[in-house]
Amino acid sequence: MAILFLLCFAAASASAQWRNIAPNALAPKDARNRAGGAIEYRDGMLWAGYTMLSKSSDSGKTWVTVQRPVNSEILDIQFFNRDTGLVADSNSLIQTTNGGQTWDVLTTGTLRWKVAYNRSSSVIHLVDFENSKILSSTNAGTTWRSVKVDSGFAFSLIVAKDGAVFALVSHTFDTGIDIVYRSTDSGMTWVPNGTVGNDSYSIDIDSCDDARLYVANEDYYFKAYQYSRIFTSADRGATWPGAYQVPFPNFLAGSLASSVHAVYAPTTNMGILRSTDQGMNWKLIGGPNAPPDSRSICALNDNVLFVLDSFGSIWSTTNSGGDSIQATGNGNGLLSISPKALFVNDTSHCGAVLHDFVIAHDSGCGPPQIAGYHLIGSDTARYQVVDTLSDSLEVIFTSEFAGFQPDSLVLDRSDGLFDTISLLASGDSSYTLTMMTANVSTDTLGAEVSVPLTISGFPTPEQVQLSLHYTGDVKYLGSFDSLGNQLDVPGPSPYGISRLDIPNDTPGHIAAWAKFLVFADSSPKPIVTFDSLFVGGATTDCEYLDEPTATSIITPPAGCGIPILSRLIQDQPWDVSIAPMTSGVEITSSLDLSDATIELFNEMGTELAEEKTSLTARSPYILSLELAPGIYFVRVQSQARIYNSSIAVTR
């Protein structure tokens, strides 16, 4: 009982280190056996599919469905780089060169079970399962050479670093063996190179030792031996002296994945197997159950794994299922950083620019790892590493002032060496804008005045919007450009406010003339203010830092008798009385007004009512409206007169 308890505890602990990052994201082929499916990681992009194909650029946090010519069962996914890749399905092979936006059909026919690039995006190898053929192309799939290698079925292939290709082919199911074939001339000729168990689905190469091969003898469907085995060869497949037998009644899913210091093999019903001693011993590290006959696992490094399960969900672990591998690089591998310079073509106007670079390594025994990083240079405060992934870093540049300041990001390697990435961004100062206007006055008892507005500080003409505010007993006639085009944005505006749209303002020139009708008896010195400037062509929120304001004061004529003369010039003295009522506002004019406009505003400046009517002298006019308690503003105007008043409504 004690032993059983410990085993259960260990399995639960390992399973807890796995996360289902995409529950039921993909559609399995059928609900009965859920065979097939594949997953692949290349240059920061994760690809996965059953009958659907999806991709993720953020380590599985979010997924995008990728459309392809047909939605048949996916059997393999292989990418040469981030954009160029292949998808093999149950009757075709398709290729994309633009990250899955479009696809070209390269071949059609029987089951395409495994595909691989051979050191170039132009050289492709493909196994034809049912016809026991291996197809090869040296021109990116335009033409193919087909070689029939045996009388059984072709299962899988793998390409070594030197270009040698190893393929798994069954002789016949009666013999109970699969043969490992090898080609050293890009698939022109094939020679038998050793035998393994029948119904072996995948072959892989150790990342540390090119001569060491692994074969997953799944035997899930044909059950020639009633159990699964993992075969290992130390002489490039010539002999296969040892095999790890999976405990009955468990079976391998058929896929393999190699990292720097480990080999992984998913199973159909007990999670993931891992070996850290080149296939001699294997242990369970938890994780999901994978579908049979699948390419269901990919390893980014020793500890970061992605696995496709039988229900179309995608799982991940960042610590090798809770049993992290703490190995460090010994310097035998090659580390590459791409690119070697960041921000070289970027100029930032006080905003931020983000770039990332990929850390890659040649598969070798223990390549060096990135142990840390630091910034050097005279302006390192403008740069910051904002995110780190297993194979990339993201760096942000923020401009604070003008000038070119070369700095460097130094990556400290575990082998004692370092790599340097140049940071070559140039920052431009943000632009400071100014708005200018002028005070205006008139000596005429009743006159039209124009208030000018000039905006300066733009490097080039810009489309701008701004607000105009005015106070006092003046009549606003609108704002216009130098050609007489009206600039006011159509639509209702609060009392005393207009929004102006200037489509092509030339810096330093008068952008607008705001026109008003002013009388001598207007309230003393009406005020016009321009503010709330918005620049339509700004590339960043802070490209134009300061929000300018400009104010103009309108000075009517003044002096003894001027108000009386102003009223006389408007024909007769005029007075208006305004009184609140329970159901509206009562308005009484001392003169007949045949073209009166009555407007009512709340204390926030929002127009509540507008009526055009004729007012008869000393005859009350009722503006019917239910008013809540509060302060309201009433404006009565005709062609030559304007009257403003405030009222208080109480209960």
SULSULZI-V516344 format. One record per residue. N is the residue number from 1. RES is the residue in one small letter. SS is DSSP state (H for helix, E for strand, - for the rest). NEAR is the number of other ideal C-beta (glycine too) atoms within 8 Angstrom. D_CENTER is the distance of its C-alpha to the mean C-alpha in Angstrom with 1 decimal. Layout:
BEGIN
{{N,RES,SS,NEAR,D_CENTER} {N,RES,SS,NEAR,D_CENTER}}
END
This chain:
BEGIN
{{1,m,-,4,52.1} {2,a,H,5,50.9} {3,i,H,6,49.3} {4,l,H,7,47.6} {5,f,H,8,46.1} {6,l,H,8,44.7} {7,l,H,8,43.1} {8,c,H,8,41.5} {9,f,H,8,40.2} {10,a,H,8,38.7} {11,a,H,11,36.9} {12,a,H,8,35.5} {13,s,H,10,34.3} {14,a,H,16,32.5} {15,s,H,10,30.8} {16,a,-,8,29.5} {17,q,-,11,27.5} {18,w,-,14,25.4} {19,r,E,6,22.5} {20,n,E,9,21.6} {21,i,E,8,17.8} {22,a,E,13,17.7} {23,p,-,5,21.0} {24,n,-,7,22.4} {25,a,-,10,19.2} {26,l,-,16,21.3} {27,a,-,6,24.6} {28,p,-,14,27.6} {29,k,-,9,30.2} {30,d,-,7,32.9} {31,a,-,4,33.7} {32,r,-,4,36.8} {33,n,-,6,35.9} {34,r,-,12,32.2} {35,a,-,10,32.6} {36,g,-,14,30.1} {37,g,-,18,26.3} {38,a,E,14,24.4} {39,i,E,17,21.6} {40,e,E,13,20.4} {41,y,E,9,18.3} {42,r,E,11,17.9} {43,d,-,8,16.3} {44,g,-,10,13.4} {45,m,E,12,12.8} {46,l,E,13,14.6} {47,w,E,14,16.5} {48,a,E,18,18.9} {49,g,E,14,21.3} {50,y,-,13,24.6} {51,t,-,11,25.2} {52,m,-,10,21.5} {53,l,E,13,18.9} {54,s,E,14,15.4} {55,k,E,13,12.8} {56,s,E,14,10.4} {57,s,-,6,8.5} {58,d,-,6,9.0} {59,s,-,8,12.7} {60,g,-,11,13.0} {61,k,-,6,11.4} {62,t,-,5,9.6} {63,w,-,9,10.9} {64,v,E,7,10.9} {65,t,E,7,14.5} {66,v,E,8,15.6} {67,q,-,3,18.7} {68,r,-,10,21.7} {69,p,-,6,25.2} {70,v,-,7,26.9} {71,n,-,5,26.0} {72,s,-,9,28.7} {73,e,-,9,28.7} {74,i,E,15,26.5} {75,l,E,13,28.7} {76,d,E,13,26.7} {77,i,E,16,23.4} {78,q,E,11,23.6} {79,f,E,13,21.3} {80,f,-,9,22.7} {81,n,-,9,19.5} {82,r,-,9,15.8} {83,d,-,8,16.5} {84,t,-,10,20.1} {85,g,E,15,21.3} {86,l,E,14,23.9} {87,v,E,14,24.2} {88,a,E,15,27.8} {89,d,E,13,28.9} {90,s,-,8,32.4} {91,n,-,10,33.5} {92,s,E,14,31.3} {93,l,E,15,29.1} {94,i,E,13,26.1} {95,q,E,13,24.0} {96,t,E,13,20.8} {97,t,-,5,20.2} {98,n,-,7,16.8} {99,g,-,8,14.6} {100,g,-,10,16.1} {101,q,-,5,15.8} {102,t,-,5,19.6} {103,w,-,10,22.4} {104,d,E,8,26.0} {105,v,E,9,28.7} {106,l,E,11,30.7} {107,t,E,11,33.4} {108,t,E,6,34.6} {109,g,-,7,37.3} {110,t,-,8,37.9} {111,l,-,9,35.6} {112,r,E,19,33.3} {113,w,E,11,33.1} {114,k,E,14,31.6} {115,v,E,12,30.2} {116,a,E,11,29.6} {117,y,E,11,29.0} {118,n,-,11,32.0} {119,r,-,7,30.8} {120,s,-,7,29.5} {121,s,-,8,27.2} {122,s,-,8,30.5} {123,v,-,12,32.5} {124,i,E,14,31.8} {125,h,E,14,34.0} {126,l,E,15,34.0} {127,v,E,16,36.4} {128,d,E,15,38.1} {129,f,-,11,39.0} {130,e,-,7,41.9} {131,n,-,8,43.7} {132,s,-,13,43.5} {133,k,E,11,42.1} {134,i,E,18,39.7} {135,l,E,14,38.1} {136,s,E,14,37.1} {137,s,E,15,35.6} {138,t,-,6,35.6} {139,n,-,7,33.9} {140,a,-,8,30.4} {141,g,-,11,32.0} {142,t,-,5,34.1} {143,t,-,5,37.3} {144,w,-,9,38.2} {145,r,E,9,41.2} {146,s,E,8,42.2} {147,v,E,12,44.4} {148,k,E,7,46.0} {149,v,-,11,46.5} {150,d,-,11,48.3} {151,s,-,5,49.5} {152,g,-,11,47.1} {153,f,-,8,43.4} {154,a,E,18,40.6} {155,f,E,15,38.0} {156,s,E,13,35.8} {157,l,E,14,35.4} {158,i,E,11,33.9} {159,v,E,11,33.9} {160,a,-,10,35.3} {161,k,-,7,34.4} {162,d,-,5,37.6} {163,g,-,10,36.8} {164,a,-,10,39.2} {165,v,E,16,38.1} {166,f,E,16,39.3} {167,a,E,16,39.5} {168,l,E,18,40.6} {169,v,E,15,43.2} {170,s,E,15,45.8} {171,h,-,10,49.3} {172,t,-,7,50.4} {173,f,-,10,49.8} {174,d,-,4,53.6} {175,t,-,7,53.5} {176,g,-,8,50.8} {177,i,E,10,49.1} {178,d,E,17,46.0} {179,i,E,13,46.4} {180,v,E,18,44.1} {181,y,E,15,44.3} {182,r,E,13,43.4} {183,s,E,14,42.8} {184,t,-,6,42.9} {185,d,-,6,43.0} {186,s,-,10,39.5} {187,g,-,12,40.8} {188,m,-,8,44.1} {189,t,-,6,46.3} {190,w,-,11,45.9} {191,v,E,7,48.3} {192,p,E,8,48.6} {193,n,E,11,47.8} {194,g,E,11,48.5} {195,t,E,8,48.3} {196,v,E,13,46.4} {197,g,E,14,46.5} {198,n,-,14,46.0} {199,d,-,15,42.7} {200,s,-,17,40.5} {201,y,-,12,36.9} {202,s,E,15,35.1} {203,i,E,16,36.1} {204,d,E,13,34.2} {205,i,E,12,35.1} {206,d,-,12,35.3} {207,s,-,9,32.9} {208,c,-,10,35.8} {209,d,-,8,38.7} {210,d,-,9,38.5} {211,a,-,8,41.8} {212,r,-,13,40.7} {213,l,E,15,39.4} {214,y,E,15,38.5} {215,v,E,17,39.0} {216,a,E,17,38.0} {217,n,E,16,41.1} {218,e,-,16,39.7} {219,d,-,17,42.8} {220,y,-,14,41.1} {221,y,-,8,42.5} {222,f,-,8,45.7} {223,k,-,7,46.8} {224,a,-,10,49.4} {225,y,-,9,49.6} {226,q,-,6,48.2} {227,y,-,9,45.8} {228,s,-,14,42.8} {229,r,E,12,43.1} {230,i,E,17,41.0} {231,f,E,13,43.0} {232,t,E,16,42.8} {233,s,E,16,44.3} {234,a,-,6,44.9} {235,d,-,7,46.4} {236,r,-,11,43.6} {237,g,-,11,44.7} {238,a,-,7,48.5} {239,t,-,6,49.4} {240,w,-,13,47.7} {241,p,-,5,50.0} {242,g,E,8,48.1} {243,a,E,11,45.9} {244,y,E,11,44.4} {245,q,E,7,45.3} {246,v,-,13,42.9} {247,p,-,4,45.0} {248,f,-,6,46.3} {249,p,-,3,45.2} {250,n,-,10,41.6} {251,f,-,14,39.9} {252,l,E,16,37.2} {253,a,-,18,34.1} {254,g,-,11,34.6} {255,s,-,14,31.6} {256,l,-,12,31.5} {257,a,E,11,29.1} {258,s,E,13,30.2} {259,s,-,12,28.8} {260,v,-,15,30.6} {261,h,-,9,33.1} {262,a,-,13,33.0} {263,v,E,14,33.1} {264,y,E,14,31.7} {265,a,E,15,33.0} {266,p,E,18,31.8} {267,t,E,16,34.6} {268,t,-,13,35.0} {269,n,-,6,36.4} {270,m,-,6,36.3} {271,g,-,15,32.9} {272,i,E,15,32.1} {273,l,E,15,34.9} {274,r,E,15,34.5} {275,s,E,14,36.9} {276,t,-,6,36.9} {277,d,-,6,40.3} {278,q,-,10,39.6} {279,g,-,12,40.4} {280,m,-,7,43.7} {281,n,-,6,42.5} {282,w,-,9,39.7} {283,k,E,8,38.5} {284,l,E,10,36.3} {285,i,-,14,33.1} {286,g,-,15,32.2} {287,g,-,14,29.1} {288,p,-,12,28.9} {289,n,-,11,31.3} {290,a,-,16,30.1} {291,p,-,16,31.3} {292,p,-,13,34.2} {293,d,-,11,33.9} {294,s,-,15,30.2} {295,r,E,13,27.9} {296,s,-,14,26.3} {297,i,E,17,25.5} {298,c,E,10,23.6} {299,a,E,12,24.1} {300,l,-,10,21.7} {301,n,-,9,24.7} {302,d,-,12,27.7} {303,n,-,10,26.0} {304,v,-,11,22.5} {305,l,E,16,23.0} {306,f,E,15,21.3} {307,v,E,16,23.8} {308,l,E,18,23.9} {309,d,-,13,26.6} {310,s,-,10,29.1} {311,f,-,7,27.5} {312,g,-,13,24.1} {313,s,-,13,22.4} {314,i,E,15,20.5} {315,w,E,14,21.8} {316,s,E,13,21.1} {317,t,E,16,23.2} {318,t,-,5,22.7} {319,n,-,9,26.5} {320,s,H,13,28.1} {321,g,H,15,28.9} {322,g,H,12,30.4} {323,d,-,11,32.6} {324,s,-,8,30.7} {325,i,-,10,31.9} {326,q,-,4,32.7} {327,a,-,8,33.7} {328,t,-,7,33.2} {329,g,-,15,33.2} {330,n,-,8,36.6} {331,g,-,8,35.7} {332,n,-,8,36.6} {333,g,-,14,33.2} {334,l,-,7,31.1} {335,l,E,13,28.0} {336,s,E,8,25.7} {337,i,E,12,23.1} {338,s,E,7,20.9} {339,p,-,7,20.7} {340,k,-,7,23.7} {341,a,E,9,22.6} {342,l,E,14,19.5} {343,f,-,11,19.0} {344,v,-,8,22.1} {345,n,-,3,21.0} {346,d,-,10,19.3} {347,t,E,8,21.2} {348,s,E,15,19.9} {349,h,-,12,21.7} {350,c,-,13,21.5} {351,g,-,12,17.7} {352,a,E,7,15.4} {353,v,E,11,13.9} {354,l,E,9,11.9} {355,h,E,10,12.7} {356,d,E,10,13.3} {357,f,E,12,16.3} {358,v,E,10,17.5} {359,i,E,12,20.7} {360,a,E,10,22.7} {361,h,E,12,26.4} {362,d,-,9,29.0} {363,s,-,8,30.3} {364,g,-,11,33.4} {365,c,-,10,35.4} {366,g,-,14,33.5} {367,p,-,13,31.4} {368,p,-,13,30.8} {369,q,-,8,28.0} {370,i,E,10,26.1} {371,a,E,6,28.3} {372,g,E,6,26.8} {373,y,E,10,25.8} {374,h,E,7,27.0} {375,l,E,11,26.7} {376,i,E,7,29.7} {377,g,E,10,30.6} {378,s,-,5,31.8} {379,d,-,8,28.5} {380,t,H,9,26.5} {381,a,H,5,25.7} {382,r,H,12,23.1} {383,y,E,14,21.0} {384,q,E,6,19.5} {385,v,E,11,18.1} {386,v,E,7,15.4} {387,d,E,7,14.5} {388,t,E,6,16.5} {389,l,-,9,16.1} {390,s,-,7,19.0} {391,d,-,9,18.4} {392,s,E,11,16.3} {393,l,E,12,16.1} {394,e,E,12,13.7} {395,v,E,15,15.7} {396,i,E,11,15.4} {397,f,E,16,18.0} {398,t,E,11,19.3} {399,s,-,13,22.2} {400,e,-,7,25.2} {401,f,-,6,27.9} {402,a,-,5,28.8} {403,g,E,6,29.7} {404,f,E,5,28.8} {405,q,-,11,28.7} {406,p,-,8,28.3} {407,d,E,13,27.4} {408,s,E,11,26.6} {409,l,E,15,24.7} {410,v,E,12,27.2} {411,l,E,13,26.4} {412,d,E,9,29.4} {413,r,E,14,30.2} {414,s,-,9,32.2} {415,d,-,8,34.9} {416,g,-,4,35.8} {417,l,-,7,34.2} {418,f,E,7,31.2} {419,d,E,9,28.5} {420,t,E,9,27.6} {421,i,E,14,24.5} {422,s,E,10,25.2} {423,l,E,16,23.2} {424,l,-,10,24.2} {425,a,-,16,22.5} {426,s,E,10,24.6} {427,g,E,15,24.4} {428,d,-,9,26.0} {429,s,-,7,27.8} {430,s,-,10,26.6} {431,y,E,10,29.1} {432,t,-,8,31.7} {433,l,-,13,32.9} {434,t,E,8,36.3} {435,m,E,13,37.8} {436,m,E,9,41.6} {437,t,-,12,44.1} {438,a,-,7,47.9} {439,n,-,7,50.5} {440,v,E,11,52.6} {441,s,E,8,56.1} {442,t,-,11,58.7} {443,d,-,4,62.5} {444,t,-,6,62.7} {445,l,-,10,63.5} {446,g,E,11,60.8} {447,a,E,8,58.2} {448,e,E,8,54.7} {449,v,E,11,52.7} {450,s,E,8,49.4} {451,v,E,14,47.1} {452,p,E,9,45.0} {453,l,E,14,41.5} {454,t,E,11,40.1} {455,i,E,15,36.6} {456,s,E,9,36.3} {457,g,-,9,33.7} {458,f,-,12,31.4} {459,p,-,4,31.0} {460,t,-,5,31.0} {461,p,-,7,31.8} {462,e,E,11,29.2} {463,q,E,11,28.7} {464,v,E,13,29.5} {465,q,E,11,30.3} {466,l,E,13,32.6} {467,s,E,10,35.0} {468,l,E,13,38.8} {469,h,E,10,41.1} {470,y,E,13,44.9} {471,t,-,7,47.7} {472,g,-,11,51.4} {473,d,-,10,53.6} {474,v,-,12,52.1} {475,k,E,7,51.0} {476,y,E,9,47.6} {477,l,E,7,47.8} {478,g,E,10,44.3} {479,s,E,12,42.4} {480,f,E,10,42.7} {481,d,-,10,41.7} {482,s,-,6,44.4} {483,l,-,4,44.7} {484,g,-,6,45.3} {485,n,-,6,42.0} {486,q,E,7,41.1} {487,l,-,11,37.9} {488,d,E,11,37.8} {489,v,-,8,34.9} {490,p,-,3,36.5} {491,g,-,4,36.8} {492,p,-,3,38.6} {493,s,-,9,38.5} {494,p,-,9,39.9} {495,y,-,10,43.4} {496,g,-,7,43.5} {497,i,E,10,39.9} {498,s,E,11,38.4} {499,r,E,11,34.9} {500,l,E,13,35.1} {501,d,E,10,32.8} {502,i,E,13,33.7} {503,p,E,5,31.8} {504,n,E,7,32.8} {505,d,E,13,34.3} {506,t,-,7,36.0} {507,p,-,12,36.1} {508,g,-,5,39.6} {509,h,-,8,41.1} {510,i,E,8,42.0} {511,a,E,11,39.1} {512,a,E,12,40.9} {513,w,E,12,44.3} {514,a,E,13,44.5} {515,k,E,13,47.9} {516,f,E,15,50.1} {517,l,E,11,53.6} {518,v,E,13,55.5} {519,f,E,11,59.0} {520,a,-,12,61.3} {521,d,-,9,61.3} {522,s,-,12,57.5} {523,s,-,7,56.5} {524,p,-,6,57.0} {525,k,-,9,54.3} {526,p,E,15,51.4} {527,i,E,11,48.0} {528,v,E,15,45.0} {529,t,E,11,41.6} {530,f,E,14,38.4} {531,d,E,11,35.2} {532,s,E,6,31.6} {533,l,E,14,30.4} {534,f,E,7,27.0} {535,v,E,12,25.9} {536,g,-,8,24.0} {537,g,-,6,23.0} {538,a,-,8,21.7} {539,t,-,6,18.6} {540,t,-,9,18.0} {541,d,-,5,19.4} {542,c,-,9,22.1} {543,e,-,13,23.1} {544,y,E,12,26.2} {545,l,-,8,27.2} {546,d,-,6,30.4} {547,e,-,6,31.1} {548,p,-,10,34.5} {549,t,-,8,37.4} {550,a,E,11,40.6} {551,t,E,9,43.7} {552,s,E,12,46.8} {553,i,E,10,50.1} {554,i,E,19,52.4} {555,t,E,9,56.0} {556,p,-,15,58.5} {557,p,-,10,62.2} {558,a,-,7,64.1} {559,g,-,5,67.8} {560,c,-,3,70.8} {561,g,-,6,70.8} {562,i,H,13,67.5} {563,p,H,8,66.0} {564,i,H,7,69.2} {565,l,H,10,69.2} {566,s,H,14,65.5} {567,r,H,11,66.5} {568,l,H,9,69.5} {569,i,H,8,67.4} {570,q,-,11,65.2} {571,d,-,6,68.6} {572,q,-,7,69.4} {573,p,-,6,68.4} {574,w,-,11,65.7} {575,d,-,6,64.7} {576,v,E,11,62.4} {577,s,E,6,62.7} {578,i,E,12,59.7} {579,a,E,7,60.2} {580,p,E,10,57.9} {581,m,E,8,59.2} {582,t,-,3,58.2} {583,s,-,6,56.6} {584,g,E,11,55.5} {585,v,E,15,56.7} {586,e,E,12,60.2} {587,i,E,15,60.3} {588,t,E,11,63.7} {589,s,E,16,64.2} {590,s,-,9,67.4} {591,l,-,9,67.1} {592,d,-,8,66.5} {593,l,E,11,63.0} {594,s,E,6,62.5} {595,d,E,8,58.8} {596,a,E,13,57.4} {597,t,E,11,53.7} {598,i,E,15,53.2} {599,e,E,11,49.7} {600,l,E,13,48.9} {601,f,E,14,46.0} {602,n,E,10,45.0} {603,e,-,8,44.7} {604,m,-,5,41.0} {605,g,-,10,41.8} {606,t,-,7,40.6} {607,e,E,11,43.1} {608,l,E,8,44.7} {609,a,E,9,47.3} {610,e,E,8,48.7} {611,e,E,7,52.0} {612,k,E,7,54.1} {613,t,E,7,57.8} {614,s,E,8,61.3} {615,l,E,13,62.8} {616,t,-,7,66.6} {617,a,-,8,68.3} {618,r,-,6,68.9} {619,s,-,7,67.7} {620,p,-,6,64.8} {621,y,E,11,61.6} {622,i,E,9,59.5} {623,l,E,12,55.7} {624,s,E,5,55.1} {625,l,-,10,52.0} {626,e,-,5,51.6} {627,l,-,10,50.6} {628,a,-,5,49.5} {629,p,-,6,51.0} {630,g,E,9,49.6} {631,i,E,9,49.8} {632,y,E,16,49.5} {633,f,E,14,49.9} {634,v,E,15,52.1} {635,r,E,12,52.3} {636,v,E,16,55.1} {637,q,E,10,55.3} {638,s,-,11,57.2} {639,q,-,4,57.4} {640,a,-,6,59.1} {641,r,-,10,58.7} {642,i,E,11,56.0} {643,y,E,10,56.5} {644,n,E,8,54.1} {645,s,E,8,54.9} {646,s,E,8,53.4} {647,i,E,12,54.7} {648,a,E,8,54.4} {649,v,E,11,54.3} {650,t,-,4,55.8} {651,r,-,3,57.1}}
END
